[in-house]
Amino acid sequence: MSQGAESAALPSKPAAPSPSAAPPKPGAPPKPAARALAAEASTPPSRRLPGWLPLIPALLTLGITLWQIQGPSFTMDEDASLLAVNRTFPQLISLLGKIDVVHGAYYSLLWVVTRLLGGSELAVRFPSAVAMAVAAAGVTMLGRRLVSDLAGLASGLVFAVLPSVSWYAEDARDYAIVTALAVWASYALVRAMDSPERRRRWLVGYGVLLAFLGLGNLFALLLIPAHAVTLAARARRDPGIRRSFAAGWLIAVVAAVVAVSPVIVAGDGQLHLVNWIGPLKLRDALSVMRLAGGRPLFGVLAGITLIAVLAGVASGRSWLRAHWPQPLVALSVPWLVLPPAVLLTVSLVHPIFNYRYIAFCIPAIALLAGTALAALGRVKGVVGPVVAIVGLVLIIVVGLPAQIAQRGPDGHGFNIRKVNQIVARHARPGDDLLTISGAVYERGLTVAYPYGLRPLHDVGQGLTPVQSTTMGGTYAPDAVVRQRLAAVPRLWVVGGTTKAVPLLDGLGYTLVRRWYVTRVYIRIYVRHPGPSALQK
């Protein structure tokens, strides 16, 4: 954005009093407006920060998220991404007709990335890291425009250090990209409301961003009702918005929904694919706190925000309005509250809530907490800046254990890498594989890494993923599998369960070793093992 365009976001000087305005009578108490004007005039103007200010949180976010981005093993969800893109593009399009059409735009992007950069953790996660950096720049610009330079910088820094931001930035799924789109759609909405002379241009951009948002993840379109609340709140204070803006906003929304409608229709036909989500429980509602990176950090952010609001109330209405402007509250609060509330309410009837589906609400937390830090920093004297700095340091310190933990090998809940390392270390020529439990993503264990499971022949494989136009292929009939097993002297059984394997009954197999690695069970069976087969 040009320096001139961004300077429009900065607070302007108070307008001079009209010459025709009658002077107050001598000795008469000043009117509230006059008192506010006098207070503002007595406050020294803040020094404007440079136009490249958003680059600071963006680069910080990129640096933090690239730190040990290859540390966590691929997860089952990331394996689903790899299973989808590990085929030709026409084959990918055919797959989307049966499964995961709601992730189709992301899979298309990742298909290109893997052809250019390969399938390593760094390569497939890099787009997510860049997306979060772009989101950080947008958060900074939103805070800068709605409140002040300081609030924008503080919001961007809070966003950069949130563990939840790093989590999704180090995840080969679409949530980080959707988060960035939500930020910039919100920014386009704010600019459209603030720029009558360029309103049509900003609304067109807003509609385009909403369309991409829906293509990224349909649940992210819950940002639209949140924006409707924002618009309604703005219209109450500005009749011009109500008259001239609402129609244009509605046209942009309708155009975006129409553009996404094919995915909406196809996604409705694939709604059964989320049947793995169980009935709503209390822990599901509490999982909203993971937007901040966990309950401790959520409590710290909420506490800092509450303290800043109370300090504003104690300082008077004019101070509160100056440091907690209504446009900031009207944007951030519905953005943070409404999407989770809608999904949780719907889940009472049809379970559909998962905290990952509301990841695009993370920027709202950063905006509120950053504004709180900036407000505390404006308290008179040395105390204010010290409190603000201490608050930011506290956020970093409380979030640091989560930042470190989630970068460990099993930091994202799975350690598929270790599973493959164990197999690679102990496998022998002629070993075969049987994946069990019937979950299609079990096949993802073999696609994540080139060593370990991938070289083994899967005796349970029916049709391949490409042949069956499915994510992981199909399972062969039991009779076929038993026939194949008759010629297998040593078998690896891998899956998410320790239940007995009926397919092995009567075939002379003996369990000789087992491992458990973050929700994945590994077992070795041999047929009539000799002493060498039992060696570790």
C-alpha positions as CSV (number, residue, x, y, z in Angstrom):
1,M,0.0,0.0,0.0
2,S,1.3,3.5,-0.8
3,Q,2.4,5.9,1.9
4,G,-0.4,8.2,0.9
5,A,-3.1,5.6,1.1
6,E,-1.9,4.4,4.5
7,S,-1.6,7.9,5.9
8,A,-5.4,8.2,5.5
9,A,-5.6,5.5,8.2
10,L,-3.9,7.8,10.7
11,P,-5.9,10.0,13.1
12,S,-6.5,13.4,11.6
13,K,-6.2,16.7,13.5
14,P,-9.4,18.0,15.0
15,A,-11.3,20.3,12.8
16,A,-11.1,23.9,13.6
17,P,-14.2,25.5,15.2
18,S,-16.5,27.1,12.8
19,P,-16.2,30.9,12.7
20,S,-20.0,31.2,12.9
21,A,-20.1,29.3,16.2
22,A,-21.1,31.5,19.1
23,P,-18.4,31.9,21.8
24,P,-19.3,30.5,25.2
25,K,-20.6,33.0,27.7
26,P,-18.0,34.2,30.2
27,G,-18.0,32.0,33.3
28,A,-20.2,29.4,31.7
29,P,-19.0,25.8,32.0
30,P,-17.6,24.4,28.8
31,K,-19.8,22.0,26.9
32,P,-18.9,18.3,26.7
33,A,-17.7,18.6,23.1
34,A,-15.6,21.6,24.0
35,R,-14.1,19.8,26.9
36,A,-13.2,16.8,24.8
37,L,-11.7,19.1,22.1
38,A,-9.7,20.9,24.7
39,A,-8.4,17.7,26.2
40,E,-7.4,16.4,22.8
41,A,-5.7,19.7,22.0
42,S,-3.8,19.5,25.3
43,T,-2.5,16.0,24.5
44,P,0.8,16.1,22.5
45,P,0.4,14.5,19.1
46,S,1.9,11.0,18.8
47,R,4.8,10.6,16.4
48,R,3.7,8.8,13.3
49,L,5.4,5.5,12.6
50,P,6.7,4.7,9.1
51,G,4.6,3.3,6.4
52,W,6.5,0.0,6.3
53,L,5.4,-0.7,9.9
54,P,3.4,-3.8,9.0
55,L,6.6,-5.4,7.7
56,I,7.9,-5.8,11.3
57,P,5.2,-8.2,12.6
58,A,5.1,-9.9,9.2
59,L,8.8,-10.7,9.2
60,L,8.7,-11.6,12.9
61,T,5.8,-14.0,12.2
62,L,7.6,-15.6,9.3
63,G,10.8,-16.0,11.4
64,I,9.0,-17.5,14.3
65,T,6.9,-19.9,12.2
66,L,9.9,-21.0,10.1
67,W,11.8,-21.8,13.3
68,Q,12.0,-25.6,13.4
69,I,9.1,-25.9,11.0
70,Q,10.4,-29.3,10.1
71,G,10.4,-30.4,13.8
72,P,6.9,-31.8,14.1
73,S,6.2,-35.0,12.2
74,F,3.6,-35.0,9.5
75,T,0.1,-35.6,11.0
76,M,-2.8,-37.7,9.7
77,D,-4.4,-34.5,8.3
78,E,-1.3,-33.5,6.5
79,D,-1.1,-37.0,5.1
80,A,-4.5,-36.5,3.7
81,S,-3.1,-33.5,1.9
82,L,-0.3,-35.6,0.5
83,L,-2.6,-38.4,-0.5
84,A,-4.7,-35.9,-2.4
85,V,-1.9,-34.2,-4.4
86,N,0.1,-37.4,-5.0
87,R,-1.6,-37.9,-8.4
88,T,-2.0,-36.1,-11.7
89,F,-4.1,-32.9,-11.7
90,P,-7.0,-34.5,-13.6
91,Q,-7.0,-37.3,-11.1
92,L,-7.1,-34.8,-8.3
93,I,-10.2,-33.1,-9.9
94,S,-11.8,-36.5,-10.1
95,L,-11.1,-37.2,-6.4
96,L,-12.7,-33.9,-5.4
97,G,-15.9,-35.1,-6.9
98,K,-16.1,-37.7,-4.2
99,I,-14.2,-36.3,-1.2
100,D,-12.8,-33.1,0.3
101,V,-14.2,-30.7,-2.3
102,V,-14.2,-28.0,0.4
103,H,-10.4,-28.3,0.4
104,G,-10.2,-28.3,-3.4
105,A,-8.6,-24.9,-3.8
106,Y,-5.9,-25.7,-1.2
107,Y,-5.2,-29.0,-2.7
108,S,-4.8,-27.4,-6.1
109,L,-2.3,-24.9,-4.7
110,L,-0.4,-27.7,-2.9
111,W,-0.3,-29.8,-6.0
112,V,1.7,-27.0,-7.7
113,V,3.9,-26.5,-4.6
114,T,4.9,-30.2,-4.5
115,R,5.8,-30.2,-8.2
116,L,8.0,-27.2,-7.7
117,L,9.5,-27.7,-4.2
118,G,8.9,-31.4,-3.4
119,G,7.1,-33.1,-0.5
120,S,9.2,-32.3,2.5
121,E,7.8,-30.8,5.7
122,L,9.4,-27.5,4.8
123,A,8.1,-27.4,1.3
124,V,4.4,-28.3,2.0
125,R,4.2,-26.2,5.1
126,F,5.9,-23.1,3.6
127,P,2.7,-21.7,2.1
128,S,1.0,-21.7,5.5
129,A,4.0,-19.9,7.1
130,V,3.9,-17.2,4.4
131,A,0.1,-16.9,4.8
132,M,0.4,-16.2,8.5
133,A,3.0,-13.6,7.8
134,V,0.6,-11.9,5.4
135,A,-2.1,-12.1,8.0
136,A,0.2,-10.4,10.6
137,A,0.7,-7.5,8.2
138,G,-3.1,-7.3,7.7
139,V,-3.7,-7.3,11.5
140,T,-1.2,-4.5,11.9
141,M,-2.9,-2.4,9.3
142,L,-6.3,-3.0,10.8
143,G,-5.1,-1.9,14.2
144,R,-3.4,1.0,12.7
145,R,-6.4,2.2,10.8
146,L,-9.0,1.5,13.5
147,V,-7.0,2.8,16.5
148,S,-3.5,4.0,16.1
149,D,0.0,3.2,14.9
150,L,0.9,1.9,18.3
151,A,-2.2,-0.3,18.5
152,G,-1.5,-1.7,15.1
153,L,2.1,-2.6,16.0
154,A,1.1,-4.1,19.3
155,S,-1.7,-6.2,17.6
156,G,0.7,-7.5,15.0
157,L,3.3,-8.4,17.6
158,V,0.7,-10.2,19.7
159,F,-0.4,-12.1,16.6
160,A,3.2,-13.1,15.8
161,V,3.9,-14.6,19.2
162,L,0.7,-16.6,19.6
163,P,1.3,-20.4,19.7
164,S,-1.9,-21.0,17.7
165,V,-0.4,-18.9,14.8
166,S,2.7,-21.1,14.8
167,W,0.6,-24.2,15.0
168,Y,-1.4,-23.5,11.8
169,A,1.7,-22.0,10.1
170,E,3.4,-25.3,10.5
171,D,0.5,-27.3,9.2
172,A,0.0,-28.4,5.6
173,R,-3.7,-27.6,5.6
174,D,-5.7,-24.6,4.5
175,Y,-6.3,-22.9,7.9
176,A,-3.5,-20.4,7.7
177,I,-4.4,-19.3,4.2
178,V,-8.0,-18.9,5.2
179,T,-6.9,-16.8,8.2
180,A,-5.0,-14.5,6.0
181,L,-8.0,-14.1,3.6
182,A,-10.3,-13.3,6.6
183,V,-7.9,-10.6,7.7
184,W,-7.7,-8.9,4.4
185,A,-11.4,-9.2,3.7
186,S,-11.9,-7.4,7.0
187,Y,-9.5,-4.8,6.0
188,A,-11.2,-4.3,2.6
189,L,-14.5,-3.9,4.5
190,V,-13.1,-1.2,6.8
191,R,-11.5,0.7,3.9
192,A,-14.8,0.5,1.9
193,M,-16.7,2.1,4.8
194,D,-14.0,4.7,5.4
195,S,-13.4,5.7,1.7
196,P,-16.5,6.9,0.0
197,E,-14.6,8.0,-3.1
198,R,-13.1,4.5,-3.5
199,R,-15.9,2.5,-2.1
200,R,-16.8,0.5,-5.2
201,R,-13.1,-0.5,-5.7
202,W,-12.8,-1.7,-2.1
203,L,-16.1,-3.5,-2.3
204,V,-15.1,-5.4,-5.4
205,G,-11.9,-6.5,-3.6
206,Y,-13.9,-7.4,-0.6
207,G,-16.2,-9.6,-2.7
208,V,-13.3,-11.3,-4.4
209,L,-11.6,-12.0,-1.0
210,L,-14.8,-13.5,0.4
211,A,-15.1,-15.8,-2.6
212,F,-11.5,-17.1,-2.1
213,L,-12.3,-17.3,1.6
214,G,-15.2,-19.6,0.9
215,L,-13.2,-21.7,-1.6
216,G,-10.6,-22.1,1.1
217,N,-13.0,-23.3,3.7
218,L,-16.8,-23.0,3.7
219,F,-17.0,-22.6,7.4
220,A,-15.0,-19.4,7.1
221,L,-18.0,-17.8,5.4
222,L,-19.3,-17.4,8.9
223,L,-17.2,-14.2,8.8
224,I,-20.1,-12.7,6.7
225,P,-22.7,-12.6,9.5
226,A,-19.9,-11.2,11.8
227,H,-19.3,-8.4,9.3
228,A,-23.1,-7.8,9.1
229,V,-23.0,-7.0,12.8
230,T,-20.0,-4.7,12.2
231,L,-21.9,-2.9,9.5
232,A,-25.0,-2.6,11.6
233,A,-23.0,-1.1,14.4
234,R,-21.3,1.4,12.0
235,A,-24.6,2.3,10.4
236,R,-26.1,3.3,13.8
237,R,-23.4,6.0,14.1
238,D,-23.2,6.9,10.4
239,P,-26.5,7.3,8.5
240,G,-24.6,7.6,5.3
241,I,-23.3,4.1,5.7
242,R,-26.8,2.8,6.1
243,R,-28.1,4.6,3.0
244,S,-25.3,4.2,0.5
245,F,-23.2,1.3,1.7
246,A,-25.4,-1.6,2.7
247,A,-26.7,-2.3,-0.8
248,G,-23.1,-2.4,-2.2
249,W,-22.0,-4.7,0.7
250,L,-24.9,-7.0,0.1
251,I,-24.2,-7.2,-3.7
252,A,-20.5,-8.1,-2.9
253,V,-21.6,-10.8,-0.5
254,V,-24.2,-12.3,-2.9
255,A,-21.6,-12.3,-5.7
256,A,-19.1,-14.1,-3.5
257,V,-21.7,-16.7,-2.4
258,V,-22.7,-17.3,-6.0
259,A,-19.1,-17.8,-7.0
260,V,-18.7,-20.4,-4.2
261,S,-22.1,-22.0,-4.7
262,P,-20.8,-25.0,-6.7
263,V,-18.5,-25.9,-3.8
264,I,-21.4,-25.4,-1.4
265,V,-23.6,-27.7,-3.3
266,A,-20.9,-30.4,-3.7
267,G,-19.9,-30.0,-0.1
268,D,-23.4,-30.6,1.1
269,G,-23.3,-33.9,-0.7
270,Q,-20.1,-34.8,1.2
271,L,-21.3,-33.7,4.6
272,H,-21.3,-37.3,5.7
273,L,-17.5,-37.2,5.6
274,V,-17.5,-35.3,8.9
275,N,-19.5,-38.0,10.7
276,W,-16.3,-38.6,12.7
277,I,-17.2,-35.5,14.8
278,G,-19.0,-36.7,17.9
279,P,-21.8,-35.1,19.9
280,L,-21.0,-31.7,21.4
281,K,-19.4,-31.8,24.8
282,L,-18.1,-29.2,27.3
283,R,-14.5,-29.8,26.2
284,D,-15.5,-28.8,22.6
285,A,-16.8,-25.4,23.9
286,L,-13.6,-25.0,26.0
287,S,-11.5,-25.8,23.0
288,V,-12.3,-22.3,21.7
289,M,-9.4,-21.2,24.0
290,R,-7.0,-23.0,21.7
291,L,-7.4,-20.0,19.4
292,A,-4.9,-18.3,21.7
293,G,-2.8,-21.3,22.2
294,G,-4.3,-22.9,25.3
295,R,-6.2,-22.0,28.5
296,P,-3.3,-20.3,30.3
297,L,-2.5,-17.9,27.5
298,F,-6.2,-17.3,26.8
299,G,-6.6,-16.3,30.5
300,V,-3.6,-13.9,30.2
301,L,-5.0,-12.2,27.1
302,A,-8.4,-11.9,28.5
303,G,-7.0,-10.5,31.8
304,I,-4.9,-7.9,30.0
305,T,-7.9,-6.8,27.9
306,L,-10.1,-6.6,30.9
307,I,-7.6,-4.5,32.8
308,A,-7.2,-2.1,29.9
309,V,-11.0,-1.7,29.6
310,L,-11.4,-1.0,33.3
311,A,-8.5,1.5,33.1
312,G,-10.3,3.2,30.3
313,V,-13.6,3.3,32.2
314,A,-11.7,4.8,35.2
315,S,-10.1,7.4,33.0
316,G,-13.4,8.7,31.6
317,R,-15.5,8.3,28.5
318,S,-13.4,10.4,26.2
319,W,-10.3,8.4,27.0
320,L,-12.1,5.2,26.6
321,R,-13.5,6.3,23.2
322,A,-10.0,7.5,22.1
323,H,-8.2,4.2,22.9
324,W,-11.1,1.8,22.4
325,P,-12.8,3.2,19.4
326,Q,-16.2,1.8,18.5
327,P,-15.1,0.6,15.0
328,L,-12.4,-1.6,16.5
329,V,-14.8,-3.2,18.9
330,A,-17.6,-3.6,16.3
331,L,-15.2,-5.5,14.0
332,S,-13.2,-7.6,16.5
333,V,-15.9,-8.8,19.0
334,P,-18.4,-10.2,16.4
335,W,-15.4,-11.7,14.5
336,L,-14.3,-13.5,17.6
337,V,-17.6,-14.5,19.1
338,L,-20.1,-15.1,16.3
339,P,-18.5,-17.9,14.2
340,P,-17.8,-20.2,17.2
341,A,-21.2,-19.5,18.6
342,V,-22.9,-20.4,15.4
343,L,-21.0,-23.7,15.0
344,L,-21.5,-24.6,18.6
345,T,-25.2,-24.0,18.3
346,V,-25.6,-26.0,15.1
347,S,-23.6,-28.8,16.7
348,L,-26.3,-29.2,19.3
349,V,-28.4,-30.6,16.5
350,H,-25.8,-31.9,14.0
351,P,-22.3,-32.3,15.4
352,I,-20.0,-30.2,13.2
353,F,-17.8,-28.1,15.5
354,N,-14.1,-28.5,15.5
355,Y,-11.8,-25.7,16.8
356,R,-9.7,-25.9,13.6
357,Y,-12.8,-24.6,11.7
358,I,-12.6,-21.3,13.5
359,A,-8.9,-20.7,13.2
360,F,-9.7,-17.6,11.1
361,C,-10.9,-15.9,14.3
362,I,-7.4,-15.8,15.8
363,P,-6.7,-12.3,14.4
364,A,-9.6,-10.9,16.4
365,I,-7.9,-12.0,19.6
366,A,-4.7,-10.3,18.5
367,L,-6.6,-7.0,17.7
368,L,-8.3,-6.9,21.1
369,A,-5.1,-7.8,23.1
370,G,-2.9,-5.4,21.0
371,T,-5.4,-2.6,21.5
372,A,-5.3,-3.3,25.2
373,L,-1.5,-3.1,25.3
374,A,-1.5,0.1,23.4
375,A,-4.2,1.6,25.7
376,L,-2.2,0.6,28.8
377,G,0.9,2.2,27.2
378,R,-0.9,5.5,27.0
379,V,-1.4,5.8,30.7
380,K,0.3,8.9,32.0
381,G,3.8,8.7,33.3
382,V,6.3,5.9,33.1
383,V,3.9,3.3,34.5
384,G,1.9,3.0,31.3
385,P,4.7,2.0,28.9
386,V,6.2,-0.3,31.5
387,V,2.9,-2.1,32.0
388,A,2.4,-2.5,28.3
389,I,5.9,-3.9,27.8
390,V,5.4,-6.3,30.8
391,G,2.1,-7.4,29.3
392,L,3.7,-8.3,26.0
393,V,6.6,-10.1,27.7
394,L,4.0,-12.0,29.8
395,I,2.2,-13.1,26.7
396,I,5.5,-14.4,25.2
397,V,6.6,-16.2,28.4
398,V,3.2,-17.9,29.0
399,G,3.0,-19.0,25.4
400,L,6.7,-20.2,25.2
401,P,6.1,-23.7,26.6
402,A,3.5,-24.3,24.0
403,Q,5.7,-22.9,21.3
404,I,8.5,-25.2,22.2
405,A,6.3,-28.3,22.8
406,Q,4.5,-28.1,19.5
407,R,7.8,-28.0,17.6
408,G,8.8,-31.4,19.0
409,P,8.6,-34.6,16.8
410,D,5.2,-35.4,18.2
411,G,4.2,-31.8,18.9
412,H,1.1,-31.9,16.6
413,G,-0.3,-35.1,18.1
414,F,1.3,-37.6,15.8
415,N,4.8,-38.9,15.1
416,I,4.5,-40.7,11.8
417,R,8.2,-40.0,11.2
418,K,9.1,-42.1,14.2
419,V,6.8,-44.9,13.0
420,N,8.6,-45.0,9.7
421,Q,12.0,-44.8,11.4
422,I,11.2,-47.8,13.5
423,V,10.1,-49.8,10.5
424,A,13.2,-48.7,8.5
425,R,15.4,-49.8,11.3
426,H,13.9,-53.2,11.9
427,A,12.5,-54.2,8.4
428,R,14.1,-57.1,6.5
429,P,14.0,-58.0,2.8
430,G,10.7,-59.8,2.0
431,D,8.7,-58.1,4.8
432,D,5.1,-57.2,4.0
433,L,2.7,-54.7,5.5
434,L,-1.0,-54.9,6.6
435,T,-2.7,-51.6,7.6
436,I,-5.7,-52.2,9.8
437,S,-8.7,-50.5,11.4
438,G,-10.4,-49.5,8.2
439,A,-9.7,-45.8,8.4
440,V,-8.7,-44.5,5.0
441,Y,-6.1,-42.2,6.5
442,E,-4.2,-45.2,7.8
443,R,-2.8,-45.4,4.3
444,G,-1.3,-42.0,4.8
445,L,1.3,-43.6,7.1
446,T,2.9,-44.9,4.0
447,V,2.9,-41.7,1.9
448,A,4.4,-39.2,4.4
449,Y,8.1,-40.4,4.2
450,P,10.0,-42.3,1.5
451,Y,11.5,-44.8,3.9
452,G,10.0,-47.2,6.4
453,L,6.5,-48.2,5.4
454,R,6.5,-47.0,1.8
455,P,8.9,-49.7,0.4
456,L,6.8,-52.5,1.9
457,H,4.1,-54.3,-0.1
458,D,0.7,-53.8,1.5
459,V,-1.0,-57.2,1.3
460,G,-4.3,-55.5,2.2
461,Q,-4.4,-53.1,-0.7
462,G,-7.3,-53.5,-3.1
463,L,-7.6,-50.8,-5.7
464,T,-5.0,-48.0,-5.5
465,P,-6.0,-44.5,-4.7
466,V,-5.9,-43.5,-8.3
467,Q,-7.8,-46.6,-9.5
468,S,-10.5,-46.2,-7.0
469,T,-10.6,-42.4,-7.1
470,T,-10.4,-42.3,-3.3
471,M,-8.0,-40.8,-0.8
472,G,-6.2,-44.0,0.3
473,G,-7.5,-46.7,-2.0
474,T,-9.6,-49.7,-1.0
475,Y,-9.1,-52.8,1.1
476,A,-9.0,-56.2,-0.7
477,P,-11.5,-58.9,0.3
478,D,-10.5,-60.9,3.3
479,A,-10.2,-64.1,1.2
480,V,-7.7,-62.4,-1.1
481,V,-5.7,-61.0,1.8
482,R,-5.5,-64.4,3.5
483,Q,-4.3,-66.0,0.2
484,R,-1.6,-63.4,0.0
485,L,-0.6,-63.8,3.6
486,A,0.0,-67.5,3.0
487,A,3.3,-66.5,1.2
488,V,4.4,-63.9,3.8
489,P,7.0,-65.1,6.4
490,R,7.2,-61.8,8.2
491,L,4.5,-59.2,8.5
492,W,4.2,-55.6,9.8
493,V,0.7,-54.7,11.2
494,V,0.2,-51.0,11.6
495,G,-2.9,-49.1,12.6
496,G,-4.7,-47.2,15.3
497,T,-5.8,-50.2,17.3
498,T,-4.4,-53.1,19.3
499,K,-7.3,-55.4,18.6
500,A,-6.6,-58.9,17.4
501,V,-6.3,-59.4,13.7
502,P,-8.8,-62.1,12.6
503,L,-7.2,-62.3,9.2
504,L,-4.2,-63.9,10.8
505,D,-6.1,-66.7,12.6
506,G,-5.0,-70.2,11.6
507,L,-2.1,-69.0,9.5
508,G,0.6,-69.8,12.0
509,Y,1.6,-66.2,12.8
510,T,3.2,-65.3,16.2
511,L,3.5,-61.8,17.6
512,V,7.2,-61.1,18.3
513,R,7.4,-57.4,18.9
514,R,5.2,-54.3,19.3
515,W,5.6,-50.5,19.6
516,Y,3.3,-47.6,20.4
517,V,3.9,-44.2,18.9
518,T,1.4,-41.4,19.5
519,R,-1.9,-43.2,18.6
520,V,-0.2,-45.6,16.2
521,Y,0.4,-49.2,17.1
522,I,3.1,-51.2,15.3
523,R,3.4,-55.0,15.5
524,I,5.6,-57.6,13.9
525,Y,4.3,-61.1,13.2
526,V,6.3,-64.0,11.9
527,R,5.2,-67.4,10.7
528,H,6.8,-70.2,12.8
529,P,9.7,-67.9,14.0
530,G,13.1,-69.3,14.6
531,P,15.6,-67.8,17.0
532,S,16.8,-65.2,14.5
533,A,13.3,-63.9,14.0
534,L,12.9,-63.1,17.7
535,Q,16.1,-61.1,17.8
536,K,15.6,-57.4,18.4
